[in-house]
Amino acid sequence: MVKLPAGSRRIGRPPAGARAGEKVKDYPQLSIRLPGDVKAKLQALSVITGRPQWRLITDSIECFLKDRPEAEQRMVRELVGRSRSRSQKKQT
């Protein structure tokens, strides 16, 4: 890797993942079908807010989950934990 001089910037876009150091291209992909009007709203929101569609969808899921009863939130956390532990076992 080439070391950049102090104060210089890299060419191109910075990593744009949800958390520091993450790259969107490394995220799993999801393909969904949406009604035309919903897709148009998603595109319009993306343009108006200047945020990528994946971030809008991620924020919407978090917002939806926040409005669920605590028991459901707990179940979701448990299922996510199981899913993560399975994927980590596959990698080793």
Rosetta blueprint (number, residue, H / E / L):
1 M L
2 V L
3 K L
4 L L
5 P L
6 A L
7 G L
8 S L
9 R L
10 R L
11 I L
12 G L
13 R L
14 P L
15 P L
16 A L
17 G L
18 A L
19 R L
20 A L
21 G L
22 E L
23 K L
24 V H
25 K H
26 D H
27 Y L
28 P L
29 Q L
30 L L
31 S L
32 I L
33 R L
34 L L
35 P L
36 G H
37 D H
38 V H
39 K H
40 A H
41 K H
42 L H
43 Q H
44 A H
45 L H
46 S H
47 V H
48 I H
49 T H
50 G L
51 R L
52 P L
53 Q H
54 W H
55 R H
56 L H
57 I H
58 T H
59 D H
60 S H
61 I H
62 E H
63 C H
64 F H
65 L H
66 K H
67 D L
68 R L
69 P L
70 E H
71 A H
72 E H
73 Q H
74 R H
75 M H
76 V H
77 R H
78 E H
79 L H
80 V H
81 G H
82 R H
83 S H
84 R H
85 S H
86 R H
87 S H
88 Q H
89 K H
90 K H
91 Q H
92 T L
